[in-house]
Amino acid sequence: MPTTTYSEESTTPVRVDTLAEDIHTGPLSRKDPVAVKLFAVVRSGEAAIHRWLMRYSITALRVSMGAVYVGFGILKYFPGLSPVQDLALATTHLLTFGLVPAVVSNSAAMALIATLECTIGLLLITGRWLRLAVSLLAVQLGGILSPIVLLTGRMFAGPHHMPTLEGQYVLKDVILLAATMVMIATSVRGGVITDSRCLSRKET
């Protein structure tokens, strides 16, 4: 019985190392090696930056917060240097139910606030006793955010009830609250930053 033979289909081998896939622009042609190399360099740079951020971002956050607290705290040791001295004294007067300045002088109250802020800053910079630092932060943040409730009229006395400079100063401290939450979840409670892409690969 006769048999029919078919010629084998010829296929062109594809070199994997000359192709790259870009999720935004689609496949890059192997006829453009410059684009492929450029794509590889960009991806390599992104990966290096990503690794650096995962390793050092929390430390940078902690140290930068500490430096800010030390800097602003030192100003409060010298009367008239801190731009929020009057606001701090008015808030302290309300929070202590008039003990400042009736019992504790304004200068002593400012020195206590300055010491609190400098202590928080030094603990954050050194990375020592972070649980104590976070506890002091909670107390301090409660104090600096309280004018939003206690001195609402003063905070929003701008045109059309927009925040004044003091109000903007207080409202931006919400960032410190969020940063404190991050440090609690990582530095204090032992959490870690993970790469979601690596986790998805493991699940698959």
C-alpha positions as CSV (number, residue, x, y, z in Angstrom):
1,M,0.0,0.0,0.0
2,P,1.6,3.3,-1.0
3,T,2.3,5.8,1.6
4,T,2.4,9.5,1.3
5,T,5.2,11.5,2.9
6,Y,5.0,15.1,3.9
7,S,7.9,17.5,4.0
8,E,8.7,18.7,7.5
9,E,7.7,22.2,8.2
10,S,10.6,24.4,8.7
11,T,10.6,26.7,11.8
12,T,12.8,29.6,12.5
13,P,14.5,29.3,15.9
14,V,13.8,32.2,18.2
15,R,16.5,33.6,20.4
16,V,15.0,34.3,23.8
17,D,17.7,36.7,24.8
18,T,16.8,39.1,22.0
19,L,13.2,39.5,22.9
20,A,11.6,41.4,25.7
21,E,8.1,42.1,26.8
22,D,6.9,45.5,27.9
23,I,3.5,45.5,29.6
24,H,2.7,49.0,28.3
25,T,4.0,48.9,24.7
26,G,3.8,45.2,23.8
27,P,6.6,43.0,22.6
28,L,9.8,44.6,21.5
29,S,11.1,43.4,18.2
30,R,14.3,41.5,18.1
31,K,15.3,43.7,15.2
32,D,15.9,46.6,17.6
33,P,18.6,45.4,20.0
34,V,19.2,48.9,21.3
35,A,15.6,49.1,22.6
36,V,15.9,45.7,24.1
37,K,19.1,46.7,25.9
38,L,17.6,50.0,27.1
39,F,14.6,48.1,28.4
40,A,16.9,45.7,30.3
41,V,18.8,48.6,31.8
42,V,15.7,50.4,32.9
43,R,14.2,47.3,34.5
44,S,17.5,46.6,36.3
45,G,17.6,50.1,37.6
46,E,14.0,49.9,38.9
47,A,14.8,46.6,40.6
48,A,17.9,48.1,42.3
49,I,15.9,51.1,43.6
50,H,13.1,48.8,44.8
51,R,15.5,46.6,46.7
52,W,17.1,49.7,48.3
53,L,13.6,51.1,49.3
54,M,12.6,47.8,50.9
55,R,15.8,47.7,52.9
56,Y,16.2,51.3,54.0
57,S,12.9,53.2,53.7
58,I,11.6,52.5,57.2
59,T,15.0,53.5,58.7
60,A,15.0,56.7,56.6
61,L,11.4,57.4,57.8
62,R,12.4,56.9,61.4
63,V,15.6,58.9,61.3
64,S,14.0,61.8,59.4
65,M,11.1,62.0,61.9
66,G,13.6,62.0,64.7
67,A,15.6,64.9,63.1
68,V,12.4,66.9,62.7
69,Y,11.4,66.4,66.3
70,V,14.9,67.3,67.6
71,G,15.0,70.4,65.4
72,F,11.6,71.7,66.3
73,G,12.1,70.7,70.0
74,I,15.3,72.7,70.3
75,L,13.5,75.9,69.1
76,K,11.1,75.7,72.0
77,Y,13.9,76.0,74.5
78,F,14.3,79.6,73.4
79,P,11.4,82.0,73.9
80,G,10.2,83.6,70.7
81,L,12.0,81.3,68.3
82,S,9.3,78.7,67.8
83,P,6.6,79.9,65.3
84,V,3.9,77.9,67.2
85,Q,4.8,79.0,70.8
86,D,1.6,80.9,71.3
87,L,-0.5,78.0,69.9
88,A,1.4,75.5,72.1
89,L,0.8,77.6,75.2
90,A,-2.9,78.1,74.4
91,T,-3.4,74.4,73.9
92,T,-1.5,73.5,77.0
93,H,-3.6,75.9,79.0
94,L,-6.8,74.2,77.8
95,L,-5.4,70.6,78.3
96,T,-4.3,71.3,81.8
97,F,-7.5,73.1,82.8
98,G,-5.7,76.3,83.5
99,L,-2.7,74.9,85.5
100,V,-0.5,76.6,82.8
101,P,0.3,79.4,83.6
102,A,-1.6,79.5,87.0
103,V,0.6,76.8,88.6
104,V,3.3,76.0,86.0
105,S,4.8,79.0,84.2
106,N,4.7,79.3,80.5
107,S,8.5,79.0,80.2
108,A,8.5,75.8,82.3
109,A,5.7,74.4,80.1
110,M,7.6,75.2,76.9
111,A,10.7,73.6,78.4
112,L,8.7,70.4,79.1
113,I,7.3,70.3,75.6
114,A,10.8,70.9,74.2
115,T,12.3,68.1,76.3
116,L,9.5,65.7,75.2
117,E,10.0,66.4,71.5
118,C,13.8,66.2,71.8
119,T,13.6,62.9,73.7
120,I,11.3,61.5,71.0
121,G,13.6,62.7,68.3
122,L,16.8,61.2,69.9
123,L,15.1,57.8,70.5
124,L,13.9,57.7,66.8
125,I,17.3,58.6,65.5
126,T,19.2,56.1,67.6
127,G,16.6,53.4,67.2
128,R,16.7,52.6,70.9
129,W,13.6,52.0,73.1
130,L,11.3,52.4,70.2
131,R,8.3,51.3,72.3
132,L,8.9,54.2,74.6
133,A,9.4,56.5,71.7
134,V,6.1,55.4,70.1
135,S,4.3,55.8,73.5
136,L,5.6,59.4,73.9
137,L,4.7,60.0,70.2
138,A,1.1,59.1,71.0
139,V,1.0,61.5,73.8
140,Q,2.6,64.3,71.8
141,L,0.4,63.7,68.7
142,G,-2.7,63.9,70.9
143,G,-1.5,67.3,72.1
144,I,-0.6,68.8,68.8
145,L,-3.7,67.6,67.0
146,S,-6.1,68.7,69.8
147,P,-6.3,72.3,68.6
148,I,-8.4,71.0,65.7
149,V,-11.1,70.4,68.3
150,L,-10.2,72.8,71.1
151,L,-9.3,75.8,69.0
152,T,-11.4,75.2,65.9
153,G,-12.2,78.9,65.4
154,R,-8.5,79.8,65.6
155,M,-7.5,77.0,63.2
156,F,-10.1,77.9,60.5
157,A,-10.2,81.7,60.7
158,G,-9.1,82.3,57.1
159,P,-11.3,83.5,54.3
160,H,-14.3,81.2,53.8
161,H,-13.2,79.4,57.0
162,M,-10.0,78.1,55.3
163,P,-7.2,77.0,57.6
164,T,-4.8,79.7,58.9
165,L,-1.1,79.2,58.9
166,E,-1.4,77.7,62.4
167,G,-4.2,75.5,61.1
168,Q,-2.1,74.3,58.2
169,Y,0.8,73.6,60.6
170,V,-1.5,71.4,62.8
171,L,-3.2,69.6,59.9
172,K,0.0,68.5,58.3
173,D,0.9,66.6,61.5
174,V,-1.6,64.0,60.3
175,I,1.4,62.8,58.2
176,L,3.3,62.2,61.5
177,L,0.4,60.1,62.7
178,A,0.4,58.0,59.6
179,A,4.2,57.6,59.9
180,T,3.9,56.6,63.5
181,M,1.4,53.9,62.5
182,V,3.9,52.6,59.9
183,M,6.7,52.4,62.6
184,I,4.4,50.6,65.0
185,A,3.6,48.0,62.4
186,T,7.2,47.5,61.4
187,S,9.9,48.6,63.8
188,V,7.9,47.9,67.0
189,R,5.7,45.0,66.1
190,G,8.2,43.2,63.9
191,G,6.3,43.6,60.6
192,V,8.2,43.6,57.3
193,I,7.7,45.2,53.9
194,T,7.1,42.5,51.3
195,D,7.1,42.5,47.5
196,S,3.6,41.6,46.4
197,R,5.0,40.4,43.1
198,C,7.1,37.8,44.8
199,L,4.1,36.7,46.9
200,S,2.0,36.2,43.8
201,R,4.7,34.1,42.1
202,K,4.9,31.8,45.2
203,E,1.1,31.4,45.2
204,T,1.1,30.4,41.5
